[in-house]
Amino acid sequence: MKQLIFPSVMSKTQEELEADLKKLKKVVKIVHLDVVDGIFAPNDSLDFNFKLPRSFHYNAHLMVKKPEIWIKKRWKEMDLFIPQFEEIKNVSAYIKWMKKGKKKVAFALKPETPVEKIIPYLKQCDYILILTVHPGFYGSKFLSSPLKKIPLIKKYNPSVRVVVDGGMCPERIGLAVQAGADYFISGSYTTKAEHPRERISKLMMVIKKNKKR
């Protein structure tokens, strides 16, 4: 399986969103949208009626309260919804909803959420996003301890794709690779750089180097 990097976008205005996406055009096909409502985390991002170009496929990481409401509004626009596991009140019902709608099942785990809470549902999941920062901001302090969740997740469902989000730069992405991660989210290091393509290439070099170990 090819390991991939998805650049993330955190924007407070339509103009900022368009500027970020313009830099990523012809660089990547999939963009990771960080949606923050100012309640789940003390920041706001894409918390407005934004418009998206059809140039990309979109994954939405929902750091919001009552994510089901957001999902219903944007159902057709997103390829993948990644709500915070902590905010889904009826996990079994949510999984059935996604599968009935032919959407992949994905959840994000906060750094302090024990992996044991999601174990009963892992076999029904397609993606698990591991946050290695406290959610809501670019450039938050990197936490290595959540990476320990990856081997346990893979033990219960070897086919689930594990995504690591937070602090993914050349100095740290190798740790995520060695822990068994499949995909990687990078925001401030890639999207906010002047030349995102070069930054993504650097990260891919580190990934390939660490895969050989």
C-alpha positions as CSV (number, residue, x, y, z in Angstrom):
1,M,0.0,0.0,0.0
2,K,1.3,3.4,-1.0
3,Q,1.6,5.8,2.0
4,L,0.2,9.3,1.3
5,I,0.4,12.8,2.6
6,F,-2.8,14.9,2.7
7,P,-2.2,18.7,3.1
8,S,-4.7,20.2,5.5
9,V,-6.5,23.5,5.3
10,M,-7.6,25.7,8.2
11,S,-9.2,28.9,7.0
12,K,-11.3,31.6,8.7
13,T,-12.5,33.3,5.4
14,Q,-13.4,32.3,1.9
15,E,-10.4,34.3,0.6
16,E,-8.0,32.5,2.9
17,L,-9.5,29.2,1.8
18,E,-9.1,30.0,-1.9
19,A,-5.5,31.2,-1.4
20,D,-4.6,27.9,0.2
21,L,-6.3,25.8,-2.4
22,K,-4.7,27.7,-5.2
23,K,-1.3,26.7,-3.9
24,L,-2.3,23.1,-3.8
25,K,-3.8,23.0,-7.3
26,K,-1.9,20.4,-9.5
27,V,0.1,19.4,-6.4
28,V,-2.4,17.0,-4.8
29,K,-5.8,15.4,-5.6
30,I,-7.0,15.1,-2.0
31,V,-7.3,18.0,0.5
32,H,-8.0,17.5,4.2
33,L,-10.3,20.1,5.6
34,D,-10.0,21.0,9.3
35,V,-13.4,22.2,10.5
36,V,-13.4,23.7,14.0
37,D,-16.5,25.3,15.6
38,G,-15.0,27.2,18.5
39,I,-16.8,25.0,21.0
40,F,-15.1,21.6,20.6
41,A,-11.8,23.4,20.5
42,P,-10.9,27.1,21.3
43,N,-10.5,28.1,17.6
44,D,-12.6,28.3,14.5
45,S,-11.8,27.1,11.0
46,L,-14.2,26.7,8.0
47,D,-17.0,27.6,10.4
48,F,-18.9,29.5,7.7
49,N,-20.8,28.7,4.5
50,F,-17.7,28.1,2.4
51,K,-17.6,27.2,-1.3
52,L,-15.2,24.6,-2.7
53,P,-13.8,24.2,-6.2
54,R,-14.3,20.8,-7.9
55,S,-10.5,20.6,-8.5
56,F,-10.0,18.3,-5.5
57,H,-11.5,15.4,-3.5
58,Y,-12.2,16.4,0.1
59,N,-11.9,14.8,3.5
60,A,-13.4,16.7,6.4
61,H,-12.0,16.3,9.9
62,L,-14.9,17.5,12.1
63,M,-13.7,19.1,15.4
64,V,-17.3,20.2,16.1
65,K,-20.2,19.5,18.4
66,K,-23.0,17.5,16.8
67,P,-21.1,16.5,13.7
68,E,-24.1,14.7,12.2
69,I,-25.7,18.1,11.4
70,W,-22.6,19.2,9.5
71,I,-22.4,15.9,7.7
72,K,-26.0,16.2,6.5
73,K,-25.4,19.6,5.1
74,R,-22.2,18.7,3.2
75,W,-23.0,15.0,2.4
76,K,-22.4,15.2,-1.4
77,E,-19.3,17.4,-1.2
78,M,-17.1,15.2,0.9
79,D,-15.5,11.9,0.1
80,L,-14.7,11.1,3.7
81,F,-16.1,12.5,7.0
82,I,-13.8,12.1,10.1
83,P,-15.8,13.2,13.1
84,Q,-14.3,13.1,16.6
85,F,-15.2,9.8,18.1
86,E,-15.8,11.6,21.4
87,E,-18.7,13.5,19.9
88,I,-20.7,10.6,18.4
89,K,-23.3,9.7,20.9
90,N,-24.5,6.5,19.2
91,V,-21.5,4.9,17.4
92,S,-23.3,1.9,16.1
93,A,-26.1,4.0,14.6
94,Y,-23.5,6.3,13.0
95,I,-21.7,3.4,11.4
96,K,-24.9,2.0,10.0
97,W,-25.7,5.5,8.6
98,M,-22.4,5.8,6.8
99,K,-22.5,2.3,5.4
100,K,-26.1,2.7,4.2
101,G,-25.0,5.9,2.4
102,K,-22.0,4.1,0.9
103,K,-19.5,6.3,2.8
104,K,-16.3,5.0,4.4
105,V,-16.4,4.9,8.2
106,A,-13.8,7.0,10.0
107,F,-13.2,8.5,13.4
108,A,-10.6,10.7,15.0
109,L,-9.3,10.2,18.5
110,K,-8.1,13.0,20.8
111,P,-4.6,12.4,22.3
112,E,-6.2,11.6,25.7
113,T,-8.8,9.2,24.4
114,P,-7.8,5.6,25.2
115,V,-7.9,3.3,22.2
116,E,-9.8,0.8,24.3
117,K,-13.0,2.9,23.8
118,I,-13.0,2.3,20.1
119,I,-12.0,-1.3,20.1
120,P,-15.6,-2.7,19.9
121,Y,-16.1,-0.8,16.7
122,L,-12.7,-1.2,15.0
123,K,-13.7,-4.1,12.7
124,Q,-16.3,-1.9,11.1
125,C,-14.0,1.1,10.6
126,D,-12.1,2.0,7.4
127,Y,-10.0,4.8,8.9
128,I,-8.8,5.9,12.3
129,L,-7.2,9.3,12.7
130,I,-4.7,9.7,15.6
131,L,-4.2,13.2,16.8
132,T,-0.7,13.8,18.0
133,V,-1.6,17.4,19.0
134,H,-4.4,18.9,21.0
135,P,-7.0,19.8,18.3
136,G,-7.9,23.1,16.8
137,F,-4.7,24.9,15.9
138,Y,-1.8,24.7,13.4
139,G,1.6,24.3,15.1
140,S,0.4,22.8,18.4
141,K,2.9,21.0,20.6
142,F,3.6,17.5,19.2
143,L,2.8,14.5,21.4
144,S,4.5,11.2,20.7
145,S,2.5,9.1,23.1
146,P,-0.6,8.8,20.9
147,L,1.5,6.9,18.4
148,K,1.5,3.9,20.8
149,K,-2.2,3.4,19.9
150,I,-1.4,2.4,16.3
151,P,-0.1,-1.2,16.9
152,L,-3.1,-1.9,19.1
153,I,-5.5,-0.6,16.5
154,K,-3.8,-2.7,13.8
155,K,-3.9,-5.8,16.1
156,Y,-7.7,-5.6,16.2
157,N,-8.2,-4.6,12.6
158,P,-5.1,-5.1,10.4
159,S,-6.9,-3.6,7.3
160,V,-7.9,-0.3,8.9
161,R,-6.0,2.7,7.6
162,V,-4.4,4.7,10.4
163,V,-3.9,8.4,9.7
164,V,-1.6,10.6,11.9
165,D,-2.4,14.3,12.2
166,G,-0.3,16.8,14.0
167,G,3.2,18.0,13.8
168,M,4.1,16.1,10.7
169,C,7.4,17.6,9.6
170,P,10.6,15.9,8.5
171,E,11.8,15.7,12.1
172,R,8.7,13.8,13.3
173,I,7.0,12.0,10.4
174,G,9.5,9.1,10.7
175,L,8.2,8.3,14.2
176,A,4.7,7.9,12.8
177,V,6.0,5.7,9.9
178,Q,7.8,3.4,12.4
179,A,4.7,3.2,14.6
180,G,2.8,1.8,11.6
181,A,0.8,4.8,10.2
182,D,-0.5,4.6,6.7
183,Y,-1.4,8.2,5.9
184,F,-0.2,11.5,7.2
185,I,-1.8,15.0,7.5
186,S,0.4,18.0,7.2
187,G,-0.9,21.6,7.6
188,S,1.5,24.4,8.5
189,Y,4.5,22.6,7.1
190,T,2.9,22.1,3.6
191,T,-0.2,24.2,3.0
192,K,1.2,27.4,4.5
193,A,4.6,27.0,2.8
194,E,5.4,29.0,-0.3
195,H,6.1,25.8,-2.3
196,P,3.9,22.9,-0.9
197,R,5.1,20.5,-3.6
198,E,8.7,20.7,-2.4
199,R,7.6,20.2,1.2
200,I,5.6,17.2,0.4
201,S,8.5,15.7,-1.5
202,K,10.7,16.1,1.5
203,L,8.2,14.3,3.7
204,M,7.9,11.5,1.2
205,M,11.7,11.0,1.3
206,V,11.6,10.6,5.0
207,I,8.7,8.2,4.8
208,K,10.6,6.0,2.2
209,K,13.7,6.1,4.4
210,N,11.9,4.9,7.5
211,K,9.9,2.2,5.7
212,K,13.2,0.4,5.0
213,R,14.0,-0.1,8.6
